[in-house]
């Protein structure tokens, strides 16, 4: 878990309602969980301090407050969501069919990551059509190129939670997704990352509430392209690096799928839960 205590960043191992900090220098601690991933990859696992901290005394930070490069993201990766998005009128890939034959990959810039409880800032002058997307985040632990699907999970360090916030009108207008997906504050990220052994990808529930109303509730087992396929596809010609992040797509129930659409507004609160990982919550405010 990445946290802040007394204005200083840190990373620790969760033990129930308490946390044991890793011994890291300030530069490493600023990297969040990435410092632990890189240390393990280099065969230098950091040691734990002989203290235990209460979670009540800690302020959660994004697990990867500044990813080392753009976050790899996957579009239309759940069957029902692929159909709801194809019907929305904002899907520039709909002419090829609602359900893609191959993974649709785009990216979010690192600077759009925000911490739990930090505000999603919407600017109606830029986009009045801002949407939420609850997603499982994959953390690469061992890099590589041309990774075979059957070995792909050996390259995964763990899993986290992100909200792939999206300006739908910009997504449709520009016929590509980076601008609509990379607005400032458009990647809320949970503080906690769990190791790959702790998650059963065949049946992990992804849920999202807006103002207490359950909007999304589906299993990762219903992905069109599973995690091994995504890792193999990305690494076919791109060398993946330790600390790379992959957002695996969102289930049915996003705002654009309602009639009329249920876009985010100032005063809203978005909560995401993924079994075995935890919860991510963020308020929505209008940019001043």
BELQUIMO-V603473 format. One record per residue. N is the residue number from 1. RES is the residue in one letter. OMEGA is omega as a letter, one per 30 degrees, with the letter a starting at -180 (NA if undefined). NEAR is the number of other C-alpha atoms within 10 Angstrom. Layout:
# BELQUIMO-V603473
n:N res:RES omega:OMEGA near:NEAR
n:N res:RES omega:OMEGA near:NEAR
This chain:
# BELQUIMO-V603473
n:1 res:X omega:l near:22
n:2 res:X omega:a near:28
n:3 res:X omega:l near:27
n:4 res:X omega:l near:17
n:5 res:X omega:a near:13
n:6 res:X omega:l near:8
n:7 res:X omega:a near:9
n:8 res:X omega:l near:11
n:9 res:X omega:l near:22
n:10 res:X omega:l near:25
n:11 res:X omega:a near:30
n:12 res:X omega:l near:24
n:13 res:X omega:a near:17
n:14 res:X omega:l near:17
n:15 res:X omega:a near:12
n:16 res:X omega:a near:8
n:17 res:X omega:l near:10
n:18 res:X omega:a near:17
n:19 res:X omega:l near:19
n:20 res:X omega:a near:18
n:21 res:X omega:l near:21
n:22 res:X omega:l near:20
n:23 res:X omega:a near:16
n:24 res:X omega:l near:19
n:25 res:X omega:a near:10
n:26 res:X omega:a near:11
n:27 res:X omega:l near:10
n:28 res:X omega:a near:18
n:29 res:X omega:a near:22
n:30 res:X omega:a near:22
n:31 res:X omega:a near:22
n:32 res:X omega:a near:26
n:33 res:X omega:l near:27
n:34 res:X omega:l near:26
n:35 res:X omega:a near:21
n:36 res:X omega:l near:22
n:37 res:X omega:a near:22
n:38 res:X omega:l near:20
n:39 res:X omega:l near:16
n:40 res:X omega:a near:16
n:41 res:X omega:l near:16
n:42 res:X omega:a near:11
n:43 res:X omega:a near:8
n:44 res:X omega:a near:11
n:45 res:X omega:a near:14
n:46 res:X omega:l near:14
n:47 res:X omega:l near:10
n:48 res:X omega:l near:15
n:49 res:X omega:a near:12
n:50 res:X omega:l near:9
n:51 res:X omega:l near:10
n:52 res:X omega:a near:16
n:53 res:X omega:l near:16
n:54 res:X omega:l near:13
n:55 res:X omega:l near:16
n:56 res:X omega:a near:8
n:57 res:X omega:a near:12
n:58 res:X omega:l near:18
n:59 res:X omega:a near:18
n:60 res:X omega:l near:22
n:61 res:X omega:l near:26
n:62 res:X omega:a near:29
n:63 res:X omega:l near:26
n:64 res:X omega:a near:29
n:65 res:X omega:l near:23
n:66 res:X omega:l near:18
n:67 res:X omega:a near:20
n:68 res:X omega:l near:16
n:69 res:X omega:a near:15
n:70 res:X omega:l near:18
n:71 res:X omega:l near:21
n:72 res:X omega:a near:19
n:73 res:X omega:a near:23
n:74 res:X omega:a near:19
n:75 res:X omega:l near:19
n:76 res:X omega:a near:28
n:77 res:X omega:l near:24
n:78 res:X omega:a near:23
n:79 res:X omega:a near:17
n:80 res:X omega:l near:20
n:81 res:X omega:l near:22
n:82 res:X omega:l near:23
n:83 res:X omega:a near:17
n:84 res:X omega:l near:20
n:85 res:X omega:l near:24
n:86 res:X omega:l near:21
n:87 res:X omega:a near:14
n:88 res:X omega:a near:16
n:89 res:X omega:l near:13
n:90 res:X omega:a near:17
n:91 res:X omega:a near:21
n:92 res:X omega:l near:16
n:93 res:X omega:a near:17
n:94 res:X omega:a near:17
n:95 res:X omega:a near:8
n:96 res:X omega:a near:10
n:97 res:X omega:a near:11
n:98 res:X omega:a near:19
n:99 res:X omega:a near:20
n:100 res:X omega:l near:17
n:101 res:X omega:a near:10
n:102 res:X omega:l near:12
n:103 res:X omega:l near:21
n:104 res:X omega:a near:15
n:105 res:X omega:l near:18
n:106 res:X omega:l near:16
n:107 res:X omega:l near:19
n:108 res:X omega:a near:24
n:109 res:X omega:a near:21
n:110 res:X omega:a near:18
n:111 res:X omega:a near:17
n:112 res:X omega:l near:22
n:113 res:X omega:l near:26
n:114 res:X omega:a near:26
n:115 res:X omega:l near:26
n:116 res:X omega:l near:21
n:117 res:X omega:l near:21
n:118 res:X omega:a near:19
n:119 res:X omega:l near:20
n:120 res:X omega:a near:28
n:121 res:X omega:l near:19
n:122 res:X omega:a near:24
n:123 res:X omega:a near:17
n:124 res:X omega:l near:13
n:125 res:X omega:l near:7
n:126 res:X omega:a near:13
n:127 res:X omega:l near:15
n:128 res:X omega:a near:16
n:129 res:X omega:a near:22
n:130 res:X omega:a near:26
n:131 res:X omega:l near:21
n:132 res:X omega:l near:28
n:133 res:X omega:l near:22
n:134 res:X omega:a near:32
n:135 res:X omega:l near:27
n:136 res:X omega:l near:24
n:137 res:X omega:l near:24
n:138 res:X omega:l near:27
n:139 res:X omega:l near:27
n:140 res:X omega:l near:26
n:141 res:X omega:l near:27
n:142 res:X omega:a near:21
n:143 res:X omega:l near:17
n:144 res:X omega:l near:19
n:145 res:X omega:a near:16
n:146 res:X omega:l near:16
n:147 res:X omega:l near:23
n:148 res:X omega:a near:15
n:149 res:X omega:a near:16
n:150 res:X omega:l near:10
n:151 res:X omega:a near:12
n:152 res:X omega:a near:20
n:153 res:X omega:l near:21
n:154 res:X omega:a near:15
n:155 res:X omega:a near:20
n:156 res:X omega:l near:24
n:157 res:X omega:a near:21
n:158 res:X omega:a near:20
n:159 res:X omega:l near:24
n:160 res:X omega:a near:28
n:161 res:X omega:l near:27
n:162 res:X omega:l near:31
n:163 res:X omega:a near:29
n:164 res:X omega:a near:23
n:165 res:X omega:a near:23
n:166 res:X omega:l near:24
n:167 res:X omega:a near:24
n:168 res:X omega:a near:24
n:169 res:X omega:l near:16
n:170 res:X omega:l near:21
n:171 res:X omega:l near:19
n:172 res:X omega:a near:17
n:173 res:X omega:a near:14
n:174 res:X omega:l near:12
n:175 res:X omega:l near:14
n:176 res:X omega:a near:15
n:177 res:X omega:a near:23
n:178 res:X omega:a near:17
n:179 res:X omega:a near:17
n:180 res:X omega:a near:24
n:181 res:X omega:a near:26
n:182 res:X omega:l near:23
n:183 res:X omega:l near:23
n:184 res:X omega:l near:16
n:185 res:X omega:a near:18
n:186 res:X omega:l near:28
n:187 res:X omega:l near:27
n:188 res:X omega:a near:26
n:189 res:X omega:l near:29
n:190 res:X omega:a near:31
n:191 res:X omega:a near:27
n:192 res:X omega:l near:25
n:193 res:X omega:l near:24
n:194 res:X omega:l near:19
n:195 res:X omega:a near:15
n:196 res:X omega:a near:19
n:197 res:X omega:a near:12
n:198 res:X omega:a near:12
n:199 res:X omega:l near:16
n:200 res:X omega:a near:13
n:201 res:X omega:a near:17
n:202 res:X omega:a near:12
n:203 res:X omega:l near:13
n:204 res:X omega:a near:18
n:205 res:X omega:l near:20
n:206 res:X omega:a near:20
n:207 res:X omega:l near:23
n:208 res:X omega:l near:28
n:209 res:X omega:l near:19
n:210 res:X omega:a near:20
n:211 res:X omega:l near:13
n:212 res:X omega:l near:11
n:213 res:X omega:l near:10
n:214 res:X omega:a near:13
n:215 res:X omega:a near:18
n:216 res:X omega:l near:21
n:217 res:X omega:a near:19
n:218 res:X omega:a near:20
n:219 res:X omega:l near:17
n:220 res:X omega:l near:25
n:221 res:X omega:a near:16
n:222 res:X omega:l near:18
n:223 res:X omega:l near:21
n:224 res:X omega:l near:20
n:225 res:X omega:a near:22
n:226 res:X omega:a near:18
n:227 res:X omega:l near:23
n:228 res:X omega:l near:18
n:229 res:X omega:a near:19
n:230 res:X omega:l near:24
n:231 res:X omega:l near:25
n:232 res:X omega:a near:22
n:233 res:X omega:a near:20
n:234 res:X omega:a near:18
n:235 res:X omega:a near:19
n:236 res:X omega:l near:15
n:237 res:X omega:l near:12
n:238 res:X omega:l near:12
n:239 res:X omega:l near:12
n:240 res:X omega:a near:22
n:241 res:X omega:l near:19
n:242 res:X omega:a near:22
n:243 res:X omega:l near:25
n:244 res:X omega:a near:22
n:245 res:X omega:l near:25
n:246 res:X omega:l near:26
n:247 res:X omega:a near:28
n:248 res:X omega:l near:28
n:249 res:X omega:a near:27
n:250 res:X omega:l near:30
n:251 res:X omega:l near:29
n:252 res:X omega:l near:23
n:253 res:X omega:l near:24
n:254 res:X omega:a near:21
n:255 res:X omega:a near:22
n:256 res:X omega:a near:22
n:257 res:X omega:l near:18
n:258 res:X omega:l near:12
n:259 res:X omega:g near:8
n:260 res:X omega:a near:8
n:261 res:X omega:l near:13
n:262 res:X omega:l near:17
n:263 res:X omega:l near:19
n:264 res:X omega:l near:22
n:265 res:X omega:l near:20
n:266 res:X omega:a near:16
n:267 res:X omega:l near:10
n:268 res:X omega:l near:15
n:269 res:X omega:a near:19
n:270 res:X omega:l near:22
n:271 res:X omega:l near:22
n:272 res:X omega:l near:26
n:273 res:X omega:l near:23
n:274 res:X omega:a near:25
n:275 res:X omega:l near:15
n:276 res:X omega:a near:15
n:277 res:X omega:a near:20
n:278 res:X omega:a near:15
n:279 res:X omega:l near:20
n:280 res:X omega:l near:25
n:281 res:X omega:l near:21
n:282 res:X omega:l near:22
n:283 res:X omega:l near:19
n:284 res:X omega:l near:18
n:285 res:X omega:l near:18
n:286 res:X omega:a near:13
n:287 res:X omega:a near:12
n:288 res:X omega:NA near:6
